[in-house]
């Protein structure tokens, strides 16, 4: 069970994101520095209790219209071995836990494994800011069983529309499925023929609630 500490981080998460987001291929440039605000999200527990796992939404208000980004994140007490350079969002000093390495979680095997567990109903989403509090607004579904990760170069690929994670089901010799991780959020449940999806909510700048597919499972063409 992840414990939520009421403390500080220096630099803050939003300060880290303001530098990192514009380097991503799915970032929508505005010609100005990002003006970020937290807009929602949820957490998953690491069964080993070592890695913090958060699916955060931040909204950039620097452009003509606000843009909300989905950021899967992990928080570690030491560097992640084998992680590509672009996976590191930055480091921050946590008021209780000390130095934390913050990673883009699509490159972290602990987050990916827990995301697969959520899709298969083996993990319960938790409230973003409360300890031991399930978040029943988050739903996960997969039409099948035996999802497993694919590791190595090319397992997670960033593009202009999000991040593609290669996965397979048990017994498959080759990756037959892709987790399409939405980065720029738009209200949609994703394609009707998706094999599975994770849906969640976030808050719009006007105070309303929006809902979308954060992750969609699709079959690879072939």
C-alpha positions, 0 to 999 in steps of 0.5 A, a space after each residue: 500500500 502506497 502511503 501519501 506523504 503531506 510534504 514538499 518536493 524541490 523542485 516540484 513536479 510541475 517545475 520538472 514537467 515544465 522543462 521536460 514536456 516541451 521535449 516530448 514529440 506529443 507535446 503541443 507547442 504554444 510558443 510560450 513556456 508551459 503554464 501547468 496546473 494539476 488536473 487529476 489522476 490516480 495511483 497504483 500500488 507496487 506490491 513490493 512497496 518500492 516504487 511510487 506509481 502515479 497516472 497524473 493529468 496536468 493542464 497547460 494553459 499557456 496557449 489559446 486553448 488549454 491542453 491536458 496531458 496524461 503523464 504515467 510516472 514512477 518515483 524511485 529511490 535510486 536510478 532505474 537500471 537500463 532506462 533510456 536517457 529520455 525516460 528520466 523526467 528529473 530528480 527532486 528532493 522529497 521532504 520525507 523520502 529524500 532524493 527521488 528519481 522521477 521517470 516517464 513510467 512507460 519506460 518503467 517495467 514496474 508501472 507497465 506490469 501494474 498497468 497490465 494488472 489493472 487491465 486484467 482486474 488484478 490491481 485496484 486503482 487508488 485515489 491520487 492524494 489519499 492513502 488506502 482509498 480506492 478510486 472507483 471512477 477508474 475502470 480497466 478492462 481487457 478481453 482476454 487473459 495473460 498479458 505480458 510485457 515486451 522489453 528491450 529497444 522499441 518496446 515503448 515508442 513515442 510519437 506525435 499522438 502518444 506512446 505505443 507499448 508492445 505487449 503480448 498474451 501468454 503463448 504468443 511468439 511475437 507481440 500481437 497487441 499494442 497499448 496505445 497510451 494517450 498523452 493529449 487527452 480528449 473526451 473519447 472512449 477510444 475505438 469501438 473494436 479495442 480489445 481493452 481500455 483504461 478510462 479515468 476522469 480529470 478536471 477541466 479549467 472551468 471546474 467540470 469533469 471530463 472522461 476519456 480512455 487513458 490507455 487503449 489495447 489494440 491488435 496489431 495489423 498483420 
